[in-house]
Amino acid sequence: MQGYILHTQSVKDEDLIVYLLSPKKVIKSYRFYGMRHSNILSGYKIDFELEESTRFLPRLKDVLHVGFSWILDREKMFFWQEFIRLFYWHLKEVETVDSFYFELLEECARRFEKQDCKRVIVDAYLKLLSFEGRLHQIFTCFVCDESIQEDVVLVRAFLPAHRKCAFGYEFKAKDLSYFYNNFNSSHFSDEYIDNLYKIIKEGF
């Protein structure tokens, strides 16, 4: 079985509770500490086995790290782990998940090799909002419920608002429309990308 480590939590004697995203589940498992155990960190993709327990969490064993070509790039790993942390908080209370989430991480891991990390994350987050039915493609202000005719202010979860109704980052409506229709941020300036990324960091 393969999965992405979403979060690790230290418990007694350096044992760990490990949260994993597999294609179908968010798995909460237990890993005993041992000198022979390889290091596992948030964001790593691993191949593993689970030993079921009737009294406690399933035991994580036979862990094999499935590496990325960019795993030693500190900057890319920093952005990757930030992204994974957001995934963890988004899926923390869920057990069964659609394969979409695992496949989205697979796509991002591939794109991280050659593309700008922030742009990859911005594109991925848009796909997540669309998949979950939370993408507002018609620009109606979430505060006053009236149509937005000029620049769109986006807040957390890319909710649209008028400049007078909410504090946030402003974007041209035509630029956002292109982005929403194509799921591609290549036409955005670096400033736009930085602002979108700051919004994403507020939470999924």
N, C-alpha and C positions, 0 to 999 in steps of 0.2 A: 504494500500500500504506500502511496506517496501523499505528501501534504506539506503545507507551508506552516511554519511555526509563527503563530500570531502573538504569543505572549508566554513568558515563563515566570513562575512565581516560586521563590525560595521557601522551603519549609525546613523541618528539622534536619540537622546533620548534613546540610548541603543537598538534600533531595530536592526535587523540583516537581511542581505541578505545571504541566505543559499543555497549552491550548493549541490545537492544530486545525487548519482548514484543509479538508480533503474534498474531492469532487462532490460529495453528497452530504457531508456532515461537518459540524464544528465539534471536535473531539477534545474532551477534557481527560487527560491521562496523568499517570504518576511515573516519575523516573527516579529510580534509586541511584544514589551517588556511588561511584566506583572509579578506581584509578584507570581502568581500561576504557571507560566511557569517553567518547569523543565530545568535544565542546559543542553545545547547541545554543544558538542565539536567535532572538526574534528576527524574522525575515528569511531564515534559512529554509531551503527546500530539502526535505529528507525522505528517504525510503525507510519504512519501519514496519514492525509487527506489534500487535497488541495482545497481551495476555489478560484475558478477562478474569475478574475477581468478583465473587459474590458478596464480599464484605466491604470493598472499597473501589476506587477508580481502577480502570484497566491499566496494566503496567506497560509502559513504553519500552520496547526492547529491540535488539538487532537494528540499531539506528545506523543508516548510511547517508552521509551528506551528499546531496546532489548539487554540485557547484555551478555557479554562473561564471562566465568568462570575465566578468567585471567585479568579482567578489572582493578583490583586494584594492579596488578603487575606493578610497575613504569617502570622497564626496558623494559618489553614487550610492554607497552603502548607507550614508547618513540619510539621504532622501528616501531610499527604499525602506529603511526602518521607520521613518516618520509615517510613510504611507501605510505600512503594515500595522502600526500602532492605531491609526484611524480605523482600519479594517477591524481590528480587535474590538474596539469600543462599539463599533456599529453592529457586530455580529455576536457580541458577548452573551446575550440572553437567548440566542438561537441554537437549536441542535441540528435540525435537518435543514439543508440549504439547497438551492438550485445550483447546478454545475456552473452557472454563469460566473459566480464569484471566483471559483478556482481557475476557470479559463481566462478570466480577466487578469488575474495575477500572472498566469503563464504568458499572456500576450505582453504585459508590461515588462516582465523579466527579459523577454526577447528584445523588446524595443530599447531597453536601457543600454544595451550594448553599443548602439550607434547613434541614439538620439538624445536630445536634451531631456534631463530627468523631469523637470517641471512641466514641460510640454506633454510628456508621456502621461504624467499624473493628471494633468488638466483634462486631456482627452479621455482618460479612463474614468474619471469622476463623472463626466458628462454621460458616458455610457451607463454608469451605475444609476444615475438619476433617471435616465430614460427607461431603463429596465424596471425600476421600481415604481414607475408612473409618477415621478415627482418633478419632471422637467417641465417648466412653464414656458412653452414655445410662443404663446400669445402673451404679450407684455401688458398684463393688467396688474396694477399696483396692489400688493397684498395688504396695504394699510387702508387705503380709501376705496379700493375696488373699482377704480376708474382706469380707463385705457391710458397707456403711456405713449405719448406722441413724439417726444424728443429723446434725449439720452436716458438710458436705463441705469438705475442704481441697483446693484446686486448686493444682497446680504447673505447670511449663512444659508446653505443649501441652494444657492443661486436664486433665491426668491427675488422677484423684480419689484421695484418701487420707484416712485417719483423722487426727484432730488429734494423736494420740500417735505417729503413724508418720512424719509429714513436716512440715516447716515451710513454711507458705504462707498464703494468704488463705482465710478461712472464708466459706462461703455456705450459706444454708438450702437443703436438698435440694428442697423444693417449688418454690422460686424458680428453681433451676437446671433442674428438669424442665420448667417452663413455657417457659423460655428455649430449651431444646433442642428442644422440640416445635414451637415457633412461630417460631424464628429471629428473635426480636424482643426487644430489651432495654429496651423502653419502661417496663416495670414496675420496673426496677432503680433504686435510689437513685444519686445521683451518686457516693457512696462506693463502692458496688459496681462502678460503671463504671470508676472510677479504678483499683480493684484488678485488675479484669479486664484493663484496658489495660496495667498494669504487667507482668502475666503474659505478654501478647502480645509486649511489647517484649523479652522474654528470648529470643524466636526462635520461628519457626513449627515 
